[in-house]
Amino acid sequence: MTKRVLVLIFWLLTAVISEASAQQDTVYTFKKEQLNENGWLQLPPISEWKFHKGSKPGWAAPELDDRHWIRMDSATIASLDYDENGEFEGWFRFRFRFQPDFESYPFFLTSTNTAAQDIYLDGKKVVSFGNKGLESGSYLINKGKMQVLFLEAGREYTMAVHFLDRVGPFSRAILNTSVMGGQSFLWFATAEAATTYTERRAANLRGVTLVFTILLSISILFWLIWGLNRGQQHLFFIALFTTVSGATLLTEFLLYWDSSPTFLNVEWPAWGIISGGLMSGGYITTLLLLLSSIFLDTIPKWMKVFIGFVLFICIPLFILLGGTNDLFGIGIPVFGSLSVLGALVYLIFKARKNLKGAKRIVALGLVMTVLIFLFINLFAATTTRVQSPLLRYLDFLIFPLFLLIYVALWFKENRLRELQKAEEVLRITREKEEILKTQNVRLEQEVENRTKQLNNSLKNLKDTQSQLVHSEKMASLGELTAGIAHEIQNPLNFVNNFSEVSNELLQEMNEELDKGEILEAKAIAEDLKLNLEKINHHGKRADGIVKGMLQHSRSSDGKKEPTELNALADEYLRLAYHGLRAKDKSFNAAMETDFDPDIGKISVVPQELGRVILNLLTNAFYAVNQKKKEGIPGYEPTVKIRTHKTKHGVEIHVTDNGNGIPEKVREKVFQPFFSTKPTGEGTGLGLSMSYDIIAKGHGGDLQVHSEERKGTTFTITLPDMDTKT
C-alpha cells in the first residue's frame, strides 16, 4: 500500500513538473549589439513565435496556457490563407527581455506589415497599428507609423499581437497574396532612429505635397497655353503629360497617406498594382506621344503601334501578373521597361537631325530625368542621401520644368519666325507696291474706258427695256383694240340701222302730212322718237367703249378712284375673248362668271387693274386654245373669272382648264422676260408687270396655283381699300 502511494505521488510530481515546464517558454534575450548602425532592432523570425488562428478574449493574458499553440515554420507560414470573406485573423505570442546593458529608455515600435494589429504587453494593449474595425469604425490598414513603448532592461515581457488582415475580392482575384513572410514584421527603434524615421515620413509628405502643387500649377499653365494655341499638337501633349505626372504622384501619395480613401484599406494591394500599371502606362504613352510631336512634328505609325502594344498588352499583363513572383510577374515590367527605353533611344536617334533650338532642351530634360531615375534606383540601397524626399520626387518634377523652359523658348523662336515672315512679307509688299504704282495709271485708264462702256451698255439696256415694256403695252393694246372693234361694231350697226329706218319714217310722215293725215303723222313721229332714243343709247354705248379704250391706252397717273370691280372684270373678259377671236376666227371657249354682288365699288387704279385682268384672261384663253389644238376627245375649253369679298378685302380668281404650268418653272413665272410661250409670241413682261401693279401699286398679292394637265388659277388679293357698295 505504501509502495502504491509512493508511485502515485511520483507520477503526480512528474505531471506537475511537466506541466510547469510546458508552460515555461523560452525567453528571447535582446543584446545591444543586435542594434544596427541606424538604431533599428528587428524582432526574431516568425518561427520563434507561437501562433493561434482566430480570436478569443483573454489570449493576451501573460498567464494564458498556450501549450497547444503552434510554432511557425516555412511550411506553416505558406499554408496560412484568407477565409471565404477575405480575412485572416490570429494571435502571435512572444516572450522577450533586454540585457541589462540596455539603458532604461523608451523604445519605439513599428510594423512593416499592412495588416491591422493590436500590440499587448503583459496583457495590456499598448499600441495599435491601423484599425481592425471590430469594435467601431472602419477597417484601416497599417501605414507604418512609429509607436512609443516604455520598456525596462532586464525585465521579462509577454508580447501578444492580435493580427487581422483583410483583402477584397479584387485583390484575391488578380493577386497571389500571401499573409506574411518568414521574417518578423515588428521592429524596435531607438529615439534617434524613431526621430529620423518620423522626420523622413513628414519630409516625404511635404515633398509630395510641394512637388504635386508645383506640377498642378504647371499643368494648369500648360492647359491655358494650349487653350490659346489649339492648333499646336505638342502643347496639348505637354499639358496632358504634366497632368498624368501629377496624377501618378497623387496615386502613390494616396496609397500610403494616413487619410486615404476607405476602399483602399481593403483593396490596397490590387489598387496599388492597377493604379501603378495604369499611371505608369499613361506616363509612358503620353511621354512617347509628347516626344514624337516635338521631335518629329507628327506621330508616326510605328509609334502608334508601339503605344497600342504598351496599353493593351504590357499593362494588362502587369496588372494580372504583378502580384506574383514568378518569371512572368517579374519579367513583364522588366520587358516593358526595356521596350520603352528602346523606343526612346530609337526616337531620339531618328530625330537627331531635328534636335535644334528649343528641342535640345527637351532632349536634355529627358536625359536628366533618366539619370536621376537610375541614380535613385541603383544607389538607394547604399546611399542614405538618396533617400532624401527632394531627390526622390525631383524625378517627377525635372522634366516638366524643362518642358516649361521649352515652351518659353518655343514661343521665342516662333515669334522670331513670325517676325522674319513679317519682314519678308513687308519686303514683298514694298516690291509689289512699286509694281502697282506703275500699273495704277494703266488700270485707271482701263477702268475709265470700262466705265464708259458700262454706261453705254446700261443706257442701251434701259432703252431696250423701255422698248420691251412699250411692246408689251402695245401688245396688250392690240388685243384690247381688237376686242373693242368687235364690241363697238354692234352699237354702230344699231345706229346705222335705226338711222336708215328713221329716214324712211320721215319720208312717210311727210307724205301723210301732205295728205292731211295728222294722226298718222303723229304716230310716225312717235316711232321716229323711239328710233332716235335707240340711236342715242347705242351712240352713248359706243362712246363709253371708246372712252374705255382711251383710258386704257393712256399712261396712268396712279390715282385711285371708286370702280365697279364686277363690271370691270366682265368688260375685260369680253374684250379679251373678242380680241383673240379677232386674231383667230376658229377660236372658241366657254366663259363663266361668278361675281360677288356684295363687292360694289372699290378704290383702285382702273387702268392698271384692267391691264392685269386683261393679261391674265388673255393668258388663260391662250392656254385653253393650245390644249384644244391637241385634239383631246371631250375637251371643252373653259375660262372662269370669279370675285369674292373677304374679311380683309377682295379676291379675283382667273381659272382655266388648260395644260397647267410645269412645277420646275412655276416659281419663275413672275420673273421679268421669262415666258413659256414660243419665241416671238410673248415678251415675258406681262406677269412681271402685273405682279408689280398688284403688289406695289395696290398693296396686294398675286399668286398662282397650277396642276399639270388640269389647269391654272391666278388669284389677285386686294386689301380693304375703302370698299363702297
C-alpha positions in Angstrom: 0.0 0.0 0.0 2.8 2.4 0.9 4.6 1.5 -2.4 1.5 2.3 -4.4 1.1 5.7 -2.7 4.8 6.5 -3.4 4.3 5.6 -7.1 1.2 7.8 -7.3 3.0 10.7 -5.6 5.9 10.2 -8.0 3.6 10.4 -11.1 1.8 13.4 -9.7 5.0 15.2 -9.2 6.2 14.3 -12.6 3.0 15.6 -14.2 3.2 18.9 -12.2 6.8 19.3 -13.2 6.0 18.6 -16.9 3.0 20.9 -16.8 5.2 23.6 -15.3 7.9 23.1 -17.9 5.3 23.0 -20.7 4.1 26.4 -19.7 7.5 27.8 -19.3 8.5 29.2 -22.8 11.9 30.2 -23.8 12.5 33.9 -23.1 14.3 35.6 -26.0 17.1 38.0 -24.9 17.9 41.0 -27.0 21.5 42.1 -27.0 22.7 45.6 -27.5 25.0 44.6 -30.4 21.9 43.5 -32.4 21.0 47.2 -33.0 22.1 48.1 -36.5 24.1 51.2 -37.2 20.9 53.2 -37.8 19.4 52.3 -34.4 16.9 49.6 -35.6 16.3 46.2 -34.0 14.2 43.6 -35.7 12.3 41.0 -33.6 13.2 37.4 -34.2 11.8 35.4 -37.1 8.2 34.2 -37.0 9.4 30.7 -36.2 10.3 32.0 -32.7 6.7 33.0 -32.1 3.7 31.0 -31.1 0.5 31.4 -33.2 -3.1 30.5 -32.9 -5.7 31.3 -35.6 -8.9 33.1 -34.7 -9.5 35.2 -31.6 -10.9 34.8 -28.1 -10.9 37.2 -25.1 -8.0 36.6 -22.8 -5.5 35.5 -25.4 -3.4 38.5 -24.5 -3.0 37.4 -20.8 0.6 36.5 -19.8 -0.6 33.5 -17.8 -2.5 32.0 -20.7 -1.9 28.3 -21.3 -0.5 28.4 -24.9 0.9 24.8 -24.9 -1.4 24.0 -27.8 -0.4 27.0 -29.9 1.8 26.1 -32.9 5.3 27.0 -33.7 5.7 28.6 -37.1 7.9 27.1 -39.8 8.1 27.8 -43.5 5.5 25.2 -44.4 3.1 26.5 -41.8 3.6 30.1 -43.0 3.0 29.1 -46.6 -0.3 27.4 -45.6 -1.8 30.5 -43.9 -4.5 31.8 -46.1 -7.6 34.0 -46.1 -11.1 32.6 -45.3 -14.0 32.9 -47.7 -14.6 36.5 -46.6 -11.1 37.5 -47.5 -10.0 37.8 -43.8 -7.1 36.3 -41.8 -7.2 36.7 -38.0 -4.9 35.3 -35.4 -2.7 35.9 -32.4 1.1 35.8 -32.0 2.7 35.4 -28.6 6.4 36.1 -27.8 8.4 36.4 -24.6 11.5 38.6 -24.5 13.7 40.7 -22.4 16.6 43.1 -22.8 20.1 42.5 -21.5 21.0 44.7 -18.5 23.4 46.7 -20.7 20.4 48.3 -22.3 19.7 51.6 -20.6 16.2 52.2 -19.3 14.7 54.4 -22.1 11.5 54.3 -24.2 11.7 52.0 -27.2 9.8 52.8 -30.3 7.9 50.2 -32.2 6.8 50.0 -35.9 5.3 47.3 -38.1 6.1 46.7 -41.8 3.0 44.5 -42.4 0.0 46.4 -43.6 -2.5 44.3 -41.6 -4.3 46.0 -38.6 -2.5 45.0 -35.4 -3.1 45.5 -31.6 0.1 45.0 -29.5 -0.3 43.8 -25.9 2.5 43.7 -23.3 1.7 41.5 -20.2 -2.0 41.5 -21.1 -2.3 45.3 -21.6 -2.8 46.9 -25.0 -0.1 49.4 -25.5 -0.2 50.4 -29.2 -2.3 49.8 -32.3 -1.3 49.8 -36.0 -4.3 50.5 -38.2 -7.8 49.7 -37.1 -9.3 46.2 -37.1 -12.8 47.8 -37.2 -14.2 45.1 -34.8 -15.5 47.4 -32.1 -16.2 50.6 -34.1 -15.2 52.4 -37.2 -13.9 51.0 -40.5 -11.0 48.7 -41.1 -7.8 50.6 -41.7 -4.5 49.2 -42.9 -1.3 49.9 -41.1 0.5 52.9 -42.6 3.8 52.2 -40.7 3.6 54.9 -38.1 6.1 54.8 -35.2 4.6 54.0 -31.8 6.3 54.6 -28.4 6.8 51.8 -25.8 8.2 52.3 -22.3 10.4 49.2 -21.7 12.9 48.4 -18.9 16.1 46.5 -19.3 16.3 43.1 -17.7 12.5 42.7 -17.3 10.6 39.9 -19.0 7.7 40.8 -21.2 5.0 38.7 -22.8 4.1 40.3 -26.1 0.8 39.3 -27.8 -0.2 40.6 -31.2 -3.8 40.5 -32.4 -3.4 40.3 -36.2 -6.2 41.0 -38.6 -5.7 41.3 -42.4 -8.3 41.8 -45.0 -8.3 41.8 -48.8 -11.1 42.5 -51.1 -12.4 40.1 -53.9 -10.5 42.2 -56.5 -7.2 41.6 -54.8 -7.9 37.9 -54.3 -8.9 37.6 -58.0 -5.8 39.1 -59.5 -3.1 38.6 -56.9 -1.3 35.7 -55.3 -1.3 37.4 -52.0 0.5 35.8 -49.0 -0.4 36.6 -45.4 3.2 37.1 -44.3 6.8 36.1 -44.8 9.2 34.3 -42.6 10.8 37.4 -41.1 9.3 39.3 -38.3 7.2 42.3 -39.2 7.9 44.2 -35.9 10.9 46.5 -35.4 12.2 48.3 -32.3 14.0 51.6 -32.8 16.0 54.0 -30.6 14.8 57.5 -30.0 17.2 58.8 -32.6 16.1 56.3 -35.2 12.4 57.0 -34.5 13.0 60.7 -34.8 14.8 60.2 -38.1 12.0 57.9 -39.3 9.3 60.3 -38.3 11.0 63.3 -39.8 11.6 61.3 -43.1 7.9 60.4 -43.3 6.9 64.1 -42.7 9.5 65.2 -45.2 8.1 62.7 -47.7 4.7 64.1 -47.2 5.9 67.7 -47.6 7.9 66.6 -50.6 4.9 65.0 -52.3 2.7 68.0 -51.5 5.3 70.5 -52.7 6.0 68.6 -56.0 2.3 67.9 -56.6 1.4 71.6 -56.0 4.1 72.7 -58.5 3.0 70.0 -61.0 -0.6 71.1 -60.7 0.3 74.8 -61.2 2.5 73.9 -64.2 -0.3 71.7 -65.6 -2.9 74.4 -65.3 -0.5 76.8 -67.0 0.1 74.4 -69.9 -3.6 73.8 -70.4 -4.1 77.6 -70.6 -1.3 77.9 -73.1 -2.8 75.1 -75.2 -6.3 76.6 -74.9 -4.9 79.8 -76.5 -3.0 77.8 -79.2 -5.3 74.9 -80.0 -3.7 74.2 -83.4 -0.4 73.2 -81.7 -0.5 69.5 -81.0 2.8 69.4 -79.0 1.3 71.9 -76.5 -1.7 69.6 -75.9 0.6 66.6 -75.2 2.8 68.7 -72.9 -0.3 69.7 -70.9 -1.5 66.0 -70.9 1.9 64.6 -69.8 2.2 67.1 -66.9 -1.3 66.2 -65.8 -0.5 62.5 -65.9 2.7 63.1 -64.0 0.8 64.8 -61.2 -1.8 62.0 -61.2 0.9 59.4 -60.9 2.4 61.2 -57.9 -1.0 61.6 -56.4 -1.7 57.9 -56.7 1.4 57.0 -54.8 0.6 59.5 -52.2 -3.0 58.2 -51.7 -1.8 54.6 -51.2 0.3 55.5 -48.3 -1.4 58.5 -46.9 -2.9 58.2 -43.4 -6.3 59.5 -44.6 -6.5 57.6 -47.8 -10.0 56.6 -49.1 -11.7 53.8 -47.2 -11.9 51.3 -50.1 -8.1 51.4 -50.4 -7.8 49.8 -46.9 -9.3 46.6 -48.2 -8.2 46.6 -51.9 -4.9 48.4 -51.5 -2.7 45.6 -52.9 -4.7 45.3 -56.1 -5.2 49.0 -56.4 -1.6 49.6 -55.9 -0.7 47.4 -58.8 -3.6 48.6 -61.0 -3.0 52.2 -60.4 0.7 51.8 -60.7 0.3 50.0 -64.0 -2.2 52.5 -65.4 -0.4 55.5 -64.2 3.0 54.2 -65.4 1.4 53.2 -68.7 -0.2 56.6 -69.0 3.1 58.3 -68.1 5.0 56.3 -70.7 2.5 56.6 -73.5 2.0 60.4 -73.1 5.7 60.8 -72.8 6.2 58.9 -76.2 3.4 61.0 -77.8 4.9 64.2 -76.4 8.4 63.4 -77.7 7.1 62.3 -81.1 5.1 65.5 -81.5 8.1 67.7 -80.5 11.0 65.8 -82.2 9.2 64.5 -85.3 6.4 67.1 -85.5 4.0 64.2 -86.0 3.1 60.8 -84.6 4.4 58.0 -86.9 2.6 54.8 -87.4 5.2 52.7 -85.7 4.8 54.8 -82.6 1.0 54.3 -82.6 1.6 50.5 -82.9 4.0 50.5 -80.0 1.7 52.6 -77.8 -1.0 50.1 -78.5 1.3 47.3 -77.5 2.1 49.0 -74.2 -1.5 49.9 -73.4 -3.2 46.6 -74.5 -0.6 44.0 -73.8 2.1 45.1 -71.3 -0.2 47.0 -68.8 -2.9 44.3 -68.7 -0.2 41.6 -68.2 1.4 43.7 -65.5 -1.9 44.1 -63.7 -2.8 40.3 -63.9 0.7 39.1 -63.0 2.0 42.0 -61.0 1.3 40.2 -57.7 3.3 37.1 -58.5 6.9 36.5 -58.0 7.3 34.0 -60.9 9.2 34.6 -64.1 6.2 36.3 -65.8 5.4 38.5 -62.9 9.0 39.8 -62.8 9.7 39.7 -66.5 6.7 41.7 -67.7 7.7 45.0 -66.1 11.4 44.4 -67.0 10.5 43.7 -70.6 8.1 46.7 -70.7 10.8 49.0 -69.3 13.4 47.8 -71.7 10.9 48.2 -74.6 10.1 51.8 -73.6 13.8 52.6 -73.2 14.5 51.1 -76.7 11.6 53.2 -78.2 13.0 56.3 -76.6 16.6 55.6 -77.9 15.2 55.0 -81.4 13.1 58.1 -81.3 16.0 60.3 -80.3 18.2 58.6 -82.9 15.7 59.2 -85.7 15.1 62.8 -84.7 18.8 63.6 -84.1 19.0 65.9 -87.1 16.0 67.9 -85.8 17.3 68.5 -82.3 17.9 72.2 -82.6 17.0 75.2 -80.5 14.2 74.5 -78.0 14.1 70.8 -78.9 17.5 70.4 -77.3 16.0 71.5 -74.0 13.5 68.6 -74.2 16.3 66.1 -75.0 18.4 67.4 -72.1 15.4 67.2 -69.7 14.8 63.6 -70.8 18.4 62.6 -70.2 18.4 64.3 -66.8 15.2 62.5 -65.8 16.6 59.1 -66.9 19.9 59.8 -65.0 18.1 60.8 -61.8 15.8 57.8 -62.1 18.8 55.4 -62.5 20.7 57.1 -59.7 17.8 56.8 -57.2 17.1 53.1 -58.0 20.7 51.9 -58.3 22.2 53.7 -55.3 19.2 53.9 -52.9 20.2 50.8 -51.1 23.7 52.0 -50.3 23.5 55.8 -50.1 21.4 57.4 -47.4 21.4 60.8 -49.1 19.5 59.4 -52.0 16.6 58.7 -49.6 16.1 62.5 -49.4 12.4 63.2 -50.5 13.5 66.2 -52.5 15.8 64.0 -54.7 13.2 61.2 -54.7 10.4 63.4 -56.1 12.7 65.6 -58.2 12.4 62.9 -60.9 8.7 63.8 -61.3 9.4 67.5 -61.5 12.6 67.8 -63.5 11.1 67.0 -66.9 8.0 69.3 -66.6 10.4 72.1 -65.6 12.5 71.5 -68.7 9.2 71.5 -70.7 8.4 74.9 -69.2 11.7 76.2 -70.5 11.0 74.5 -73.9 7.6 76.3 -74.2 9.2 79.6 -73.4 12.0 79.1 -76.0 9.4 77.8 -78.5 7.4 80.9 -78.2 10.5 83.0 -78.6 11.6 81.0 -81.7 8.0 81.1 -83.0 7.9 84.9 -82.5 11.3 85.3 -84.3 9.9 83.1 -87.2 6.8 85.3 -87.4 8.9 88.4 -87.4 11.1 87.0 -90.2 7.9 86.1 -92.1 6.5 89.6 -91.5 9.7 91.2 -92.7 9.7 89.0 -95.8 6.0 89.9 -96.4 6.8 93.6 -95.9 9.7 93.3 -98.4 7.5 91.6 -101.0 4.7 94.1 -100.3 7.0 97.0 -101.0 8.2 95.4 -104.2 4.6 94.9 -105.2 3.7 98.5 -104.3 6.3 99.7 -106.8 4.8 97.4 -109.4 1.3 98.6 -108.5 2.3 102.2 -108.8 3.4 101.6 -112.4 0.1 99.8 -113.1 -2.3 102.2 -111.4 -2.2 104.7 -114.3 -2.9 101.9 -116.8 -5.6 100.4 -114.6 -7.2 103.8 -114.1 -7.4 104.3 -117.9 -8.8 100.8 -118.3 -11.3 101.5 -115.5 -12.4 104.8 -117.2 -12.8 103.0 -120.5 -14.7 100.2 -118.9 -16.9 102.7 -117.1 -17.8 104.4 -120.4 -18.6 101.1 -121.9 -20.7 100.1 -119.0 -22.6 103.4 -119.1 -23.3 102.9 -122.7 -24.4 99.3 -122.1 -26.6 100.5 -119.2 -28.2 103.2 -121.4 -28.8 100.6 -124.2 -30.2 98.2 -121.6 -32.6 100.9 -120.3 -33.6 101.8 -123.8 -34.2 98.1 -124.7 -36.2 97.6 -121.5 -38.3 100.7 -122.3 -38.9 99.3 -125.8 -39.9 95.9 -124.4 -42.3 97.5 -121.9 -43.7 99.6 -124.6 -44.0 96.5 -126.8 -45.8 94.7 -124.0 -48.2 97.6 -123.6 -48.8 97.8 -127.4 -49.4 94.0 -127.5 -51.9 94.5 -124.7 -53.4 97.5 -126.5 -53.6 95.5 -129.8 -55.5 92.7 -128.0 -57.7 95.4 -126.4 -58.3 97.2 -129.7 -59.4 94.0 -131.4 -61.9 93.4 -128.7 -63.1 97.0 -128.7 -63.5 96.9 -132.5 -65.8 93.9 -132.1 -67.6 95.5 -129.2 -68.1 98.9 -130.9 -69.4 97.2 -134.2 -72.7 96.2 -132.5 -73.8 99.7 -131.4 -72.6 101.2 -134.7 -74.8 98.6 -136.6 -77.8 99.7 -134.5 -77.1 103.4 -135.1 -76.9 102.8 -138.9 -80.0 100.6 -139.0 -82.1 103.0 -136.9 -80.8 105.9 -138.9 -82.0 104.3 -142.2 -85.3 103.4 -140.6 -85.7 106.9 -139.3 -85.0 108.4 -142.7 -87.8 106.2 -144.2 -90.1 107.2 -141.4 -89.5 110.9 -142.1 -90.5 110.4 -145.7 -93.7 108.6 -144.7 -94.5 111.3 -142.2 -94.1 114.0 -144.9 -96.4 112.0 -147.2 -99.1 111.7 -144.5 -98.9 115.4 -143.7 -99.3 116.2 -147.4 -102.4 114.0 -147.3 -103.7 115.8 -144.2 -103.5 112.7 -142.1 -102.4 114.4 -138.9 -103.0 111.4 -136.6 -101.0 109.1 -138.8 -98.2 111.6 -139.0 -98.1 111.8 -135.2 -97.9 108.0 -134.9 -95.0 108.0 -137.3 -93.4 110.8 -135.3 -93.6 108.7 -132.1 -91.9 105.8 -133.9 -89.2 108.2 -135.1 -88.7 109.4 -131.5 -88.2 105.9 -130.3 -85.6 105.3 -133.1 -83.8 108.4 -132.1 -83.7 107.3 -128.5 -82.2 103.9 -129.5 -79.7 105.7 -131.7 -78.8 107.9 -128.8 -78.4 104.8 -126.5 -76.2 102.9 -128.8 -74.2 106.1 -129.5 -73.5 106.5 -125.8 -72.6 102.9 -125.6 -70.0 103.3 -128.4 -68.8 106.5 -126.7 -68.3 104.6 -123.5 -66.3 101.9 -125.3 -64.1 104.5 -127.0 -63.6 106.3 -123.7 -62.6 103.0 -122.0 -60.1 102.3 -124.9 -58.6 105.8 -124.5 -58.5 105.4 -120.7 -56.6 102.1 -121.1 -54.2 103.3 -123.8 -53.1 106.4 -122.0 -50.5 106.3 -119.2 -51.9 106.1 -115.7 -51.3 108.8 -113.2 -51.7 106.2 -110.4 -54.7 107.9 -108.9 -57.2 105.6 -107.4 -60.9 106.0 -107.9 -64.1 104.1 -106.9 -64.6 101.4 -109.5 -67.2 98.8 -110.1 -65.0 95.7 -109.9 -67.5 93.2 -111.2 -68.3 95.5 -114.3 -64.6 96.0 -114.9 -63.9 92.2 -114.7 -66.9 91.5 -117.0 -65.9 94.1 -119.6 -62.3 92.8 -119.8 -63.5 89.3 -120.0 -65.4 90.1 -123.2 -62.6 92.3 -124.6 -60.0 89.5 -124.1 -62.3 86.9 -125.7 -63.2 89.1 -128.7 -59.5 90.2 -129.1 -58.5 86.5 -129.6 -61.5 85.9 -131.8 -60.3 88.8 -134.0 -57.0 87.1 -134.5 -58.3 83.6 -134.9 -61.9 83.1 -136.1 -61.7 79.4 -135.3 -61.1 80.2 -131.6 -64.0 79.5 -129.3 -64.2 78.9 -125.5 -66.8 78.9 -122.8 -66.8 81.8 -120.4 -68.1 81.6 -116.9 -68.5 84.3 -114.3 -69.2 84.2 -110.6 -69.3 87.8 -109.3 -69.9 88.5 -105.6 -72.7 91.1 -105.6 -71.6 92.4 -102.2 -68.4 93.9 -103.5 -69.7 97.1 -105.2 -67.2 99.8 -105.8 -63.6 99.6 -104.6 -60.8 102.2 -104.7 -58.3 101.1 -107.4 -56.5 102.5 -110.4 -58.9 101.1 -113.0 -56.5 101.3 -116.0 -53.8 99.4 -114.2 -56.1 96.8 -112.6 -57.9 96.4 -116.0 -54.5 95.8 -117.7 -53.7 93.0 -115.1 -57.1 91.3 -115.6 -56.8 91.5 -119.4 -53.3 90.0 -119.2 -54.5 87.1 -117.0 -57.6 86.4 -119.1 -55.5 86.6 -122.4 -53.1 84.0 -121.0 -56.0 81.8 -119.9 -57.6 81.9 -123.3 -54.2 81.2 -124.9 -53.7 78.2 -122.6 -57.1 76.6 -123.3 -56.7 77.2 -127.1 -53.3 75.5 -127.1 -54.8 72.5 -125.3 -57.8 72.4 -127.7 -55.4 72.1 -130.6 -54.1 68.8 -129.1 -57.4 67.3 -130.2 -58.3 65.7 -126.8 -61.7 64.0 -127.1 -64.4 65.6 -125.0 -62.3 68.6 -124.0 -64.2 71.8 -123.6 -62.0 74.9 -123.2 -63.3 77.0 -120.3 -62.2 80.2 -118.7 -63.8 81.4 -115.5 -63.5 84.6 -113.6 -64.7 84.9 -110.0 -64.8 87.8 -107.5 -65.1 87.2 -103.8 -65.3 89.6 -100.8 -63.3 88.6 -97.7 -62.9 90.0 -94.2 -59.7 91.9 -95.3 -60.5 92.9 -98.9 -61.5 91.2 -102.2 -60.1 88.4 -104.3 -60.2 87.9 -108.1 -59.7 84.4 -109.4 -59.0 83.7 -113.1 -59.2 80.0 -113.8 -58.6 77.9 -116.9 -58.6 74.2 -117.7 -55.6 74.2 -119.9 -52.4 72.2 -119.6 -51.1 74.0 -116.4 -47.6 75.3 -115.6 -44.8 72.7 -115.0 -43.6 72.7 -111.4 -39.9 73.3 -112.4 -40.8 76.7 -114.0 -43.7 77.6 -111.7 -41.5 79.8 -109.4 -40.2 81.7 -112.4 -43.4 82.9 -114.0 -43.2 86.3 -112.3 -39.6 86.9 -113.3 -39.1 89.6 -116.0 -38.5 88.3 -119.5 -39.5 84.7 -118.6 -42.1 83.2 -120.8 -43.4 79.7 -121.6 -44.7 80.8 -125.0 -42.8 80.1 -128.2 -40.3 82.8 -129.3 -42.0 85.8 -130.9 -45.4 85.2 -129.1 -44.6 86.9 -125.9 -42.2 89.4 -124.3 -42.1 87.8 -120.8 -43.1 91.0 -119.1 -46.9 90.5 -118.8 -46.9 88.6 -115.5 -44.0 90.6 -114.1 -45.7 93.9 -114.7 -49.0 92.5 -113.4 -47.3 91.4 -110.2 -45.7 94.9 -109.7 -49.1 96.6 -110.3 -50.8 94.5 -107.7 -48.0 94.4 -105.1 -46.6 97.9 -105.4 -49.5 99.9 -106.9 -52.3 98.4 -104.8 -50.5 96.7 -101.8 -52.0 93.3 -102.7 -50.7 90.0 -103.8 -50.7 87.9 -107.0 -50.3 84.1 -106.6 -50.5 81.1 -108.9 -51.8 77.6 -108.3 -51.4 75.1 -111.1 -51.6 71.4 -111.7 -50.1 69.9 -114.9 -52.7 68.7 -117.4 -55.5 70.1 -115.2 -55.3 73.8 -115.3 -54.2 77.0 -113.6 -55.7 79.6 -111.3 -54.3 83.1 -110.8 -55.5 84.8 -107.6 -55.4 88.6 -107.1 -55.7 89.6 -103.5 -56.6 93.3 -102.9 -56.7 94.7 -99.3 -59.6 96.6 -98.0 -59.4 99.9 -99.7 -62.5 101.9 -98.6 -64.8 99.3 -100.2 -68.1 101.0 -101.2 -71.4 99.4 -102.0 
